[in-house]
């Protein structure tokens, strides 16, 4: 009995010795040396687990003897690992410095506000679509950026032609002419040059897309009433980069593209080349194309010159040639006969030359001069009618950025010349139009504190526009102000507003639908003016060790005065005129993102838009606008290995131009990509439930000889399956 008692005492002593080890740690953010609360500290292989206190400390007790692995985790940071042998004699707390996760380290810098600040510290509300998402969406449509924008809340890609599949971009429910498209800050897609623009911007060379919703004319002048979409190109690095893509779809589309770039000590280059081929596609067997026969080619070389560490010169030239033929599929394949005669051809040539000069006068001060010249020629042909025109656009901008301790000042000016010339038309009916603009602007960004940041701007534009019928001079004074307030690390809010304007144009979504036929030249039409703003609230938090939630609620309002409307006379001719009745758009966007273990990501976005034109009789809702829209996406990804995504989109009922309402509809998509070293293979099923307009009602009316087409309000081509390979070197 005595021996048993002594044995039990020895065991108790051993257990006591086994469990008496303790460890104190203090967890900090390596970037700013601040304490991290709620970090998880655990001893691997045991049940010992604690959360750090508000001061970042944690005391672990009852740690077994021997070599132990201590893991420290926190959402948004890389996992840290300690290997310690116990008993451990250090009494002071061990300091653990947590490094932000790789995606957190890649700070998003936006350039559309001209200050090149991080998006977290920019008072103006800017949304970004980053390289990873661009790469994912380019798997779906390598030919153009339409899919990238289609799935963003508050943005709609509106198809304007049943046979040519042309499209425009709408923001906050407003017509596409109120959205300004930029490529690297160059406004080369205005007026007639806006035709086919969204179909001629490839995603392969893009680094990110920046979107400013709401009045932005103070930043970029005419046309930015609804907002700005700025496509930012990639710039070369010392390491050579080559990307190649080959894609094939079941609807007869083939895409072959390559992008290469590299920087040397004094010179660098980038080169984009892309060819797209589409067979004429008739999914509903009504003998008319949903997708036109298409041959597109784009080549865009750039040269980067670095004379010194402070100086950079960029010279580029983008050339795109596009030929599209839609209409009666028998005409396309076999030619015209007595029963089949309708066709629509769109032949376009676009060439944009750019020159960009940047010089750092000090570490954070920058002189920038940029200029571009854009040539766009387009010919449209249907039976018994042809429309041919050329648009010339030159753009020059010069600015100086002065950075003080907690302030940034920008002063600049620009000159814009835009001329449209119609060819092969009688002098009295020519739609020629010229616009000349001289503008000056100033912008002040002020970090009043870590919590409050303000940005204000003022632009003055002198605009002269004319044709053979009239000449008009107008002056626009355009103020803008934005504010960012950070309540704490989780909550922040932005509010901003300003004025905008849009010079007259004949080239809108409505006139595109009838190929500008019977459209009279502009006559005593004045510019449209607007005011509006946005306000939002942001929230970001870690729900647990494994879950992270971010949330954004944004409200918007825009009112357009002196708006231009399309009128039709008794002879069937169309013309534009101004109306005193305003157009207004108001609503809100809700976006939420839920991340689990950085592998699973759930995105949800809801848009409510109430946009009305007071000049419309009876039903004043803007046409082809869903009041409610829901975006859902679930993504699973293991970086550099595999990704898979499922998407669903709900679109509410819309009013057509004949005052009838459409059906509401859902559409779903699926994508997957597998990486094998430098090669990846992808597949995509877009709209696999086959939602299309012809399932509700025939899009084509009338006879084969003289067809008419309904307004386009959803997919016409139906389900699309595609797959391909990508090579990254």
C-alpha distance (Angstrom), angle and dihedral (degrees) to the residues before:
residue distance angle dihedral
X1 . . .
X2 3.81 . .
X3 3.83 90.3 .
X4 3.80 91.5 51.9
X5 3.80 90.7 50.3
X6 3.82 92.3 50.9
X7 3.82 90.2 48.3
X8 3.82 91.7 52.9
X9 3.80 90.9 49.6
X10 3.78 90.1 51.8
X11 3.80 91.2 50.6
X12 3.82 91.8 50.0
X13 3.78 90.1 51.2
X14 3.79 91.0 48.9
X15 3.82 92.4 50.1
X16 3.78 89.9 47.1
X17 3.78 90.7 51.7
X18 3.79 90.1 44.3
X19 3.79 93.6 54.6
X20 3.77 104.0 36.1
X21 3.84 96.8 86.2
X22 3.80 117.0 111.3
X23 3.79 136.9 179.9
X24 3.81 133.0 -161.7
X25 3.81 120.9 -157.5
X26 3.80 134.7 178.5
X27 3.83 116.2 -152.9
X28 3.82 119.6 -151.2
X29 3.79 140.0 172.5
X30 3.80 105.8 -107.9
X31 3.81 93.7 -148.7
X32 3.80 98.4 57.3
X33 3.83 102.5 10.8
X34 3.81 92.6 -123.9
X35 3.80 124.5 144.4
X36 3.80 118.2 -96.8
X37 3.79 116.4 -141.9
X38 3.81 123.9 -158.1
X39 3.79 94.7 23.5
X40 3.82 112.0 152.3
X41 3.83 117.8 -121.4
X42 3.80 118.0 -175.1
X43 3.78 140.0 166.4
X44 3.78 107.4 -127.1
X45 3.79 114.8 -119.3
X46 3.82 94.1 18.4
X47 3.78 138.3 80.1
X48 3.80 91.7 -113.9
X49 3.80 108.4 121.6
X50 3.82 132.7 148.0
X51 3.80 142.0 171.6
X52 3.80 121.0 -127.5
X53 3.80 116.7 -112.0
X54 3.81 126.4 -122.4
X55 3.82 89.9 -82.1
X56 3.81 90.7 51.1
X57 3.82 95.4 -108.1
X58 3.78 129.4 131.3
X59 3.84 132.0 176.8
X60 3.79 116.9 -149.0
X61 3.82 117.6 -163.3
X62 3.80 138.1 -174.9
X63 3.79 93.7 34.0
X64 3.84 112.2 170.0
X65 3.79 121.6 -117.6
X66 3.76 120.7 -98.7
X67 3.80 134.9 42.7
X68 3.82 110.6 -19.8
X69 3.80 133.6 -177.4
X70 3.81 115.1 -136.2
X71 3.83 115.3 -162.0
X72 3.81 122.9 -162.0
X73 3.81 118.2 -166.8
X74 3.78 136.3 176.4
X75 3.80 130.8 165.1
X76 3.80 110.9 -99.8
X77 3.83 93.4 22.7
X78 3.78 136.1 88.8
X79 3.81 115.3 -102.7
X80 3.82 113.8 -102.5
X81 3.81 124.0 -149.2
X82 3.84 129.9 -158.5
X83 3.82 123.8 -168.2
X84 3.83 108.8 -158.4
X85 3.80 133.5 167.7
X86 3.80 117.0 -138.9
X87 2.97 138.3 -110.8
X88 3.82 83.3 60.3
X89 3.79 114.5 -168.7
X90 3.84 102.5 -165.7
X91 3.79 110.4 111.2
X92 3.81 98.7 -174.0
X93 3.79 120.6 84.7
X94 3.79 116.7 -92.3
X95 3.81 110.2 -125.3
X96 3.81 114.3 -131.3
X97 3.81 115.4 -163.1
X98 3.80 111.5 -158.2
X99 3.79 118.5 -151.3
X100 3.82 118.3 -146.8
X101 3.79 114.1 -107.4
X102 3.77 116.4 -96.6
X103 3.79 94.4 -102.2
X104 3.83 89.7 49.9
X105 3.80 91.6 51.0
X106 3.78 91.9 55.5
X107 3.78 94.5 83.9
X108 3.79 111.6 -158.6
X109 3.80 111.2 -124.8
X110 3.80 117.3 -164.2
X111 3.80 123.1 -156.2
X112 3.81 102.0 -179.0
X113 3.82 90.9 88.7
X114 3.84 88.3 54.4
X115 3.83 93.6 -124.8
X116 3.85 98.8 87.5
X117 3.80 92.5 -138.4
X118 3.78 128.0 156.2
X119 3.78 112.3 -88.3
X120 3.83 90.3 -120.9
X121 3.82 90.6 61.3
X122 3.81 100.1 38.9
X123 3.83 113.5 108.2
X124 3.80 92.0 -157.0
X125 3.79 111.7 81.1
X126 3.81 107.2 -113.5
X127 3.79 125.4 173.6
X128 3.78 118.9 -156.3
X129 3.77 133.8 -158.9
X130 3.78 104.1 -157.8
X131 3.79 133.2 -148.8
X132 3.81 95.8 -94.7
X133 3.80 92.8 56.0
X134 3.81 92.3 41.6
X135 3.79 88.8 53.6
X136 3.80 90.5 49.9
X137 3.82 94.4 48.7
X138 3.80 92.5 45.2
X139 3.81 86.7 64.7
X140 3.79 87.0 63.8
X141 3.81 98.3 45.8
X142 3.80 113.8 6.8
X143 3.82 91.0 172.4
X144 3.81 98.8 69.7
X145 3.80 147.4 -8.3
X146 3.81 97.9 -100.8
X147 3.82 94.1 107.2
X148 3.81 92.4 48.6
X149 3.80 91.0 58.9
X150 3.81 98.2 33.7
X151 3.79 92.1 71.1
X152 3.83 98.0 49.1
X153 3.80 119.1 102.2
X154 3.78 115.5 -109.2
X155 3.82 92.4 19.0
X156 3.79 126.6 98.3
X157 3.79 128.4 -172.6
X158 3.80 101.6 -145.3
X159 3.81 117.8 -158.6
X160 3.82 108.9 -142.1
X161 3.81 102.9 -176.1
X162 3.80 129.8 49.7
X163 3.80 93.9 -155.5
X164 3.83 106.2 30.6
X165 3.86 94.5 38.0
X166 3.81 91.2 -139.1
X167 3.80 114.9 165.6
X168 3.80 143.1 -171.4
X169 3.81 134.9 -156.5
X170 3.79 122.3 -109.7
X171 3.79 124.0 -166.9
X172 3.81 121.0 -165.8
X173 3.80 91.2 -7.7
X174 3.80 96.4 -62.3
X175 3.80 124.8 131.9
X176 3.80 117.0 -84.8
X177 3.81 92.9 -110.6
X178 3.82 88.6 70.7
X179 3.82 93.2 61.0
X180 3.79 117.0 82.9
X181 3.81 116.6 -146.0
X182 3.80 118.5 -154.4
X183 3.78 133.7 -178.0
X184 3.80 109.7 -155.5
X185 3.79 88.7 -22.1
X186 3.82 94.7 -52.4
X187 3.80 115.6 128.0
X188 3.81 98.2 -144.1
X189 3.80 100.5 138.6
X190 3.80 104.5 68.4
X191 3.81 133.3 118.4
X192 3.85 112.4 -4.9
X193 3.82 90.0 -7.6
X194 3.81 88.4 68.4
X195 3.81 87.9 75.9
X196 3.82 111.0 108.4
X197 3.84 88.2 -6.3
X198 3.79 97.6 132.8
X199 3.81 89.3 47.7
X200 3.81 92.2 53.9
X201 3.83 101.9 51.9
X202 3.83 109.0 90.9
X203 3.83 119.3 -155.6
X204 3.80 97.8 -145.0
X205 3.84 96.5 93.3
X206 3.81 97.7 38.7
X207 3.81 123.1 117.4
X208 3.80 95.6 -175.9
X209 3.78 143.7 -25.6
X210 3.81 119.5 -125.5
X211 3.80 120.0 -157.3
X212 3.80 125.9 -168.9
X213 3.79 112.5 -173.1
X214 3.77 120.3 -156.6
X215 3.83 131.7 27.9
X216 3.80 109.8 -15.0
X217 3.81 103.7 159.7
X218 3.82 90.2 115.5
X219 3.78 87.3 66.3
X220 3.80 101.6 38.3
X221 3.81 110.3 9.3
X222 3.80 128.4 -130.4
X223 3.78 122.2 22.5
X224 3.80 101.0 26.5
X225 3.82 96.6 108.2
X226 3.81 97.4 121.1
X227 3.78 94.3 29.0
X228 3.79 148.6 -79.9
X229 3.80 132.1 -84.3
X230 3.80 111.8 -163.4
X231 3.82 118.1 -170.6
X232 3.82 108.2 -153.7
X233 3.81 118.3 -155.8
X234 3.78 125.4 -142.0
X235 3.79 118.2 -103.1
X236 3.81 123.6 -144.0
X237 3.79 124.5 -98.9
X238 3.79 130.0 -163.4
X239 3.78 91.5 -96.5
X240 3.81 111.8 75.5
X241 3.79 114.7 -114.9
X242 3.80 125.6 -161.1
X243 3.80 124.7 177.4
X244 3.79 124.5 -177.1
X245 3.81 129.0 -179.5
X246 3.80 133.2 -173.0
X247 3.80 117.9 -176.2
X248 3.80 135.3 176.5
X249 3.81 128.6 -176.4
X250 3.80 135.9 -166.4
X251 3.83 90.8 -118.5
X252 3.79 91.2 65.9
X253 3.80 101.5 -96.0
X254 3.81 122.0 140.7
X255 3.82 122.9 -174.0
X256 3.79 126.2 -171.6
X257 3.79 117.8 178.1
X258 3.79 143.0 158.8
X259 3.79 135.4 -173.0
X260 3.79 125.0 -171.2
X261 3.81 133.5 176.1
X262 3.80 141.3 164.6
X263 3.79 138.1 164.7
X264 3.76 126.7 -140.5
X265 3.80 129.3 -174.6
X266 3.81 96.0 -84.7
X267 3.79 103.8 7.2
X268 3.76 139.5 37.5
X269 3.78 137.2 174.4
X270 3.77 144.8 -163.5
X271 3.79 127.7 -165.4
X272 3.78 129.8 -169.9
X273 3.80 122.4 -172.0
X274 3.79 124.3 173.0
X275 3.80 135.1 168.8
X276 3.81 123.8 -170.5
X277 3.79 126.7 -170.2
X278 3.79 124.6 -174.6
X279 3.79 126.6 -178.4
X280 3.79 118.2 -143.0
X281 3.79 104.9 -89.9
X282 3.82 127.2 -160.2
X283 3.80 109.4 177.9
X284 3.82 99.9 171.7
X285 3.82 95.2 45.4
X286 3.80 94.6 -125.9
X287 3.83 89.4 130.7
X288 3.83 92.9 -110.2
X289 3.78 125.4 104.5
X290 3.78 123.9 -109.6
X291 3.81 88.2 -174.2
X292 3.82 119.3 31.3
X293 3.76 125.2 -132.0
X294 3.81 101.8 -95.3
X295 3.78 140.0 -172.9
X296 3.82 114.4 -177.8
X297 3.77 130.3 173.6
X298 3.81 128.5 -177.5
X299 3.79 130.2 -179.5
X300 3.78 123.0 175.6
X301 3.81 120.2 175.9
X302 3.81 122.9 -179.2
X303 3.78 131.5 -171.6
X304 3.81 120.7 -155.9
X305 3.81 118.4 -159.6
X306 3.82 123.0 -166.9
X307 3.84 108.3 -170.2
X308 3.81 90.0 169.7
X309 3.79 140.4 -7.5
X310 3.80 89.2 -89.7
X311 3.80 100.0 43.8
X312 3.78 132.5 71.2
X313 3.80 129.2 173.4
X314 3.80 121.6 -169.9
X315 3.80 123.1 -167.7
X316 3.78 120.2 -176.1
X317 3.78 143.1 166.0
X318 3.80 124.9 -166.4
X319 3.81 119.1 -165.8
X320 3.81 125.7 -175.3
X321 3.80 128.3 178.5
X322 3.80 118.5 -172.4
X323 3.80 132.6 179.6
X324 3.81 119.3 -176.9
X325 3.79 128.3 177.5
X326 3.79 121.1 -176.4
X327 3.78 137.6 157.0
X328 3.79 128.1 72.1
X329 3.79 106.8 22.0
X330 3.83 91.4 -148.4
X331 3.82 89.6 58.7
X332 3.81 91.0 49.7
X333 3.80 94.6 48.4
X334 3.82 102.9 32.9
X335 3.80 108.6 11.9
X336 3.79 134.5 -113.7
X337 3.81 121.3 -36.9
X338 3.80 135.6 162.2
X339 3.82 94.2 -78.6
X340 3.81 101.9 34.2
X341 3.81 118.7 49.1
X342 3.81 110.9 130.5
X343 3.80 120.6 109.3
X344 3.80 139.2 147.8
X345 3.79 120.9 -153.9
X346 3.79 126.4 -171.0
X347 3.78 115.8 -169.9
X348 3.78 116.7 177.5
X349 3.79 140.3 171.7
X350 3.79 121.8 -166.4
X351 3.80 125.5 -176.5
X352 3.80 123.7 175.4
X353 3.81 122.8 -177.6
X354 3.81 118.6 -168.2
X355 3.80 137.6 -173.0
X356 3.80 122.4 -171.6
X357 3.82 125.1 -175.8
X358 3.82 122.0 -173.8
X359 3.80 126.8 179.0
X360 3.79 126.0 178.2
X361 3.79 106.7 -142.9
X362 3.81 88.2 -175.6
X363 3.79 136.3 -1.2
X364 3.82 92.8 -76.1
X365 3.81 102.2 14.4
X366 3.78 118.8 96.8
X367 3.79 136.8 -169.8
X368 3.79 111.6 -161.4
X369 3.81 131.2 -175.7
X370 3.78 122.0 177.3
X371 3.76 132.7 172.2
X372 3.78 136.3 175.7
X373 3.77 140.4 -178.1
X374 3.78 120.1 -155.4
X375 3.80 128.2 -166.2
X376 3.80 118.8 -171.5
X377 3.79 124.3 176.4
X378 3.78 123.3 -179.9
X379 3.77 133.8 176.1
X380 3.80 124.3 -167.8
X381 3.79 122.3 -168.9
X382 3.79 131.6 -175.6
X383 3.82 126.4 158.7
X384 3.82 110.2 -60.2
X385 3.81 93.8 -1.4
X386 3.79 137.8 79.3
X387 3.78 131.3 179.8
X388 3.80 120.6 -168.0
X389 3.76 127.4 173.5
X390 3.79 144.6 157.9
X391 3.79 126.9 -147.0
X392 3.81 121.2 -159.3
X393 3.78 119.1 -167.7
X394 3.78 130.7 176.5
X395 3.79 123.3 -176.2
X396 3.80 129.4 -174.3
X397 3.79 124.9 177.6
X398 3.80 130.1 176.5
X399 3.79 125.5 -177.4
X400 3.78 142.1 165.3
X401 3.80 123.3 -149.1
X402 3.81 117.4 -157.4
X403 3.79 116.6 -171.6
X404 3.79 120.2 -159.5
X405 3.80 128.3 -179.5
X406 3.78 96.0 -73.3
X407 3.80 101.8 -6.0
X408 3.79 139.3 72.6
X409 3.79 124.8 -156.6
X410 3.80 125.0 -166.5
X411 3.78 125.6 -171.7
X412 3.77 123.0 179.2
X413 3.75 151.6 131.3
X414 3.77 140.8 -150.6
X415 3.77 143.1 -158.8
X416 3.80 122.4 -147.7
X417 3.79 127.4 -172.9
X418 3.80 119.7 -175.5
X419 3.79 124.9 175.6
X420 3.78 130.5 174.4
X421 3.81 120.3 -166.2
X422 3.78 123.1 -173.0
X423 3.78 115.6 -147.7
X424 3.81 130.5 -146.9
X425 3.79 95.3 15.4
X426 3.80 133.9 123.4
X427 3.84 111.7 -95.4
X428 3.82 95.1 -117.0
X429 3.80 93.0 51.5
X430 3.80 98.8 42.5
X431 3.78 113.4 127.1
X432 3.81 93.9 -148.7
X433 3.79 114.0 151.6
X434 3.81 134.2 172.2
X435 3.80 129.8 -163.8
X436 3.81 125.9 -172.4
X437 3.79 121.9 -173.7
X438 3.80 132.9 -175.2
X439 3.78 115.2 -175.2
X440 3.79 141.2 174.7
X441 3.78 126.3 -165.4
X442 3.79 143.1 179.8
X443 3.78 131.4 -166.5
X444 3.80 132.5 -170.1
X445 3.81 124.1 -164.8
X446 3.79 115.6 -172.5
X447 3.80 128.1 -174.5
X448 3.78 99.1 -156.4
X449 3.80 90.2 177.0
X450 3.77 141.1 -27.6
X451 3.79 87.1 -80.5
X452 3.82 104.6 40.4
X453 3.81 126.9 51.5
X454 3.80 126.4 171.1
X455 3.79 132.8 -164.6
X456 3.79 125.0 -172.5
X457 3.77 131.9 173.3
X458 3.77 142.5 179.1
X459 3.80 130.3 -162.4
X460 3.79 130.5 -175.7
X461 3.82 116.5 -163.6
X462 3.78 125.2 -173.3
X463 3.81 107.4 -160.5
X464 3.79 128.9 -170.3
X465 3.82 118.2 -175.9
X466 3.77 129.7 170.1
X467 3.79 150.5 151.9
X468 3.80 134.7 -178.7
X469 3.83 91.3 -69.6
X470 3.79 103.4 49.5
X471 3.80 147.8 -11.5
X472 3.80 126.7 -140.2
X473 3.81 134.6 -171.5
X474 3.80 120.2 -164.0
X475 3.81 136.1 172.5
X476 3.80 121.2 -149.9
X477 3.81 123.5 -164.1
X478 3.79 107.3 -165.6
X479 3.82 120.5 -172.5
X480 3.80 123.1 -177.1
X481 3.82 134.1 -177.8
X482 3.82 133.2 -176.6
X483 3.79 134.1 177.4
X484 3.80 134.7 -165.1
X485 3.79 121.6 -162.4
X486 3.81 122.5 -174.9
X487 3.80 110.4 -158.4
X488 3.81 91.7 -175.1
X489 3.80 139.3 -42.1
X490 3.80 90.7 -60.5
X491 3.81 107.0 36.4
X492 3.80 129.0 56.0
X493 3.79 137.5 152.8
X494 3.80 138.5 -159.9
X495 3.77 130.9 -162.4
X496 3.79 128.6 178.5
X497 3.77 145.0 154.1
X498 3.77 144.5 171.7
X499 3.79 149.5 151.9
X500 3.79 130.5 -81.9
X501 3.79 144.0 179.8
X502 3.78 142.0 -162.1
X503 3.80 124.7 -154.2
X504 3.83 117.5 -136.6
X505 3.79 119.4 -81.2
X506 3.80 136.9 172.5
X507 3.78 93.4 -150.8
X508 3.80 110.6 89.2
X509 3.79 138.3 135.4
X510 3.81 91.2 -92.7
X511 3.81 97.7 48.8
X512 3.80 90.1 46.5
X513 3.81 89.6 62.3
X514 3.83 92.3 64.4
X515 3.83 96.6 35.5
X516 3.86 91.9 -113.6
X517 3.81 89.6 -71.5
X518 3.84 115.0 161.5
X519 3.81 88.9 5.6
X520 3.80 112.9 146.4
X521 3.83 123.2 -143.5
X522 3.80 118.6 -93.6
X523 3.79 112.8 -86.3
X524 3.82 123.1 -171.2
X525 3.78 93.1 -26.9
X526 3.80 114.6 153.3
X527 3.79 132.3 -154.2
X528 3.79 122.2 -82.6
X529 3.82 118.8 -120.2
X530 3.78 130.0 -155.4
X531 3.76 146.5 179.6
X532 3.78 130.2 -167.8
X533 3.75 147.7 125.4
X534 3.79 149.5 -156.5
X535 3.79 135.3 -131.1
X536 3.77 129.1 -172.1
X537 3.80 146.0 174.1
X538 3.82 124.0 -145.1
X539 3.79 128.2 -160.9
X540 3.79 129.6 -178.7
X541 3.79 127.9 175.2
X542 3.78 145.2 152.7
X543 3.81 108.0 -116.2
X544 3.81 91.7 -168.6
X545 3.78 139.2 -29.0
X546 3.78 90.4 -67.9
X547 3.80 105.2 32.4
X548 3.81 131.8 69.3
X549 3.80 126.2 -177.4
X550 3.81 129.6 -165.3
X551 3.78 124.8 -178.8
X552 3.81 135.7 -176.0
X553 3.79 128.1 -172.6
X554 3.81 115.9 -171.3
X555 3.82 131.1 -178.3
X556 3.80 124.4 -164.6
X557 3.78 140.3 -172.6
X558 3.83 131.7 -179.4
X559 3.80 130.7 173.0
X560 3.81 123.0 -169.5
X561 3.80 119.1 -159.9
X562 3.79 127.7 -167.1
X563 3.80 88.0 21.6
X564 3.80 120.1 -176.1
X565 3.80 118.6 -121.3
X566 3.80 133.1 -168.8
X567 3.82 114.6 -115.1
X568 3.82 131.4 -171.6
X569 3.81 124.5 -153.5
X570 3.80 130.1 -152.0
X571 3.81 91.4 -90.9
X572 3.80 92.3 58.5
X573 3.81 94.8 -106.5
X574 3.80 120.6 140.5
X575 3.79 126.4 -141.5
X576 3.80 139.4 164.9
X577 3.78 126.5 -118.7
X578 3.79 138.6 168.3
X579 3.77 123.3 -106.5
X580 3.79 130.6 -160.7
X581 3.78 90.7 -141.7
X582 3.81 111.0 97.8
X583 3.78 132.0 -130.6
X584 3.79 115.4 -138.0
X585 3.76 134.7 -177.6
X586 3.79 126.2 -169.4
X587 3.76 134.8 163.0
X588 3.76 144.6 104.0
X589 3.79 142.6 -98.7
X590 3.79 125.6 -144.4
X591 3.80 120.4 -163.4
X592 3.80 128.3 179.3
X593 3.80 132.1 176.1
X594 3.80 125.3 -168.5
X595 3.81 119.9 -169.9
X596 3.80 126.1 -167.9
X597 3.81 118.0 -166.1
X598 3.84 88.9 -29.2
X599 3.82 87.4 -81.4
X600 3.79 101.9 83.6
X601 3.80 120.1 49.4
X602 3.79 125.3 -178.7
X603 3.81 119.3 -167.0
X604 3.79 124.9 -170.3
X605 3.79 126.7 179.0
X606 3.78 131.4 176.1
X607 3.81 127.0 -172.7
X608 3.79 126.0 -166.9
X609 3.81 114.0 -171.4
X610 3.78 126.8 -179.9
X611 3.81 105.4 -178.4
X612 3.78 120.8 166.3
X613 3.80 137.7 176.7
X614 3.80 109.9 -149.8
X615 3.80 92.2 -156.5
X616 3.82 91.9 66.2
X617 3.81 114.6 97.2
X618 3.82 121.0 -122.9
X619 3.83 98.6 -20.4
X620 3.80 108.1 47.7
X621 3.80 97.8 175.8
X622 3.79 111.6 120.9
X623 3.77 110.1 -104.4
X624 3.80 124.6 -105.6
X625 3.80 91.6 17.1
X626 3.83 123.1 129.1
X627 3.79 111.5 -146.7
X628 3.81 91.5 -151.1
X629 3.78 128.1 36.4
X630 3.80 129.6 172.3
X631 3.82 127.3 -165.0
X632 3.81 122.1 -167.6
X633 3.80 128.2 177.2
X634 3.81 133.5 170.6
X635 3.81 118.4 -167.5
X636 3.79 131.1 -174.2
X637 3.78 116.1 -168.9
X638 3.77 139.7 170.5
X639 3.77 104.6 -169.3
X640 3.81 115.6 -110.7
X641 3.80 89.6 0.1
X642 3.78 118.8 61.4
X643 3.79 142.4 -16.6
X644 3.77 133.3 -175.2
X645 3.79 130.6 179.4
X646 3.79 140.7 -174.3
X647 3.81 121.6 -163.4
X648 3.78 135.6 -173.2
X649 3.81 130.3 -174.7
X650 3.78 130.5 -170.7
X651 3.82 120.9 -160.8
X652 3.79 121.4 -169.7
X653 3.81 126.8 -138.1
X654 3.81 118.1 -68.1
X655 3.79 134.9 -156.7
X656 3.81 116.8 -120.8
X657 3.80 125.2 -148.1
X658 3.83 88.8 -99.4
X659 3.85 88.5 59.2
X660 3.80 93.4 -111.4
X661 3.81 120.4 129.8
X662 3.78 126.1 -124.9
X663 3.78 127.7 -139.2
X664 3.77 121.4 -94.3
X665 3.80 112.7 -115.6
X666 3.80 146.8 -172.9
X667 3.78 127.2 -140.6
X668 3.80 128.4 -170.4
X669 3.78 135.4 -163.0
X670 3.80 138.9 -172.8
X671 3.79 131.9 -164.1
X672 3.79 137.1 177.3
X673 3.79 133.9 -178.8
X674 3.80 130.8 -174.6
X675 3.79 122.5 -164.2
X676 3.81 121.9 -146.2
X677 3.79 104.0 -177.3
X678 3.79 106.4 -72.7
X679 3.81 93.8 -6.5
X680 3.78 126.3 73.9
X681 3.79 130.6 -173.8
X682 3.80 121.0 -152.8
X683 3.79 139.2 -174.8
X684 3.77 129.1 -171.0
X685 3.80 135.7 -170.6
X686 3.80 110.6 -165.3
X687 3.81 118.5 -169.0
X688 3.82 89.7 -7.6
X689 3.83 91.3 173.7
X690 3.83 86.5 65.8
X691 3.79 100.5 -123.9
X692 3.80 107.1 179.0
X693 3.77 137.6 154.0
X694 3.80 96.6 -117.7
X695 3.82 89.6 63.1
X696 3.81 88.0 68.1
X697 3.80 99.9 35.5
X698 3.78 137.8 -17.8
X699 3.81 111.1 -87.8
X700 3.81 92.8 -153.6
X701 3.80 119.9 67.6
X702 3.79 131.9 -177.5
X703 3.78 126.5 22.5
X704 3.80 133.2 -35.4
X705 3.80 88.5 -106.3
X706 3.81 97.1 51.4
X707 3.81 110.7 16.9
X708 3.79 127.2 174.7
X709 3.79 125.3 -158.6
X710 3.79 134.0 -139.3
X711 3.79 122.8 -126.5
X712 3.80 110.4 -84.0
X713 3.81 112.6 -119.6
X714 3.82 105.1 156.0
X715 3.80 141.2 7.5
X716 3.78 116.1 -37.6
X717 3.82 98.8 -177.9
X718 3.83 96.5 54.8
X719 3.79 123.4 -151.9
X720 3.79 118.6 5.7
X721 3.80 127.9 -162.9
X722 3.77 121.3 -171.3
X723 3.76 139.9 163.0
X724 3.74 140.6 175.2
X725 3.76 149.9 143.1
X726 3.79 133.8 -90.9
X727 3.77 128.0 -158.4
X728 3.82 121.9 -159.0
X729 3.79 120.0 -174.5
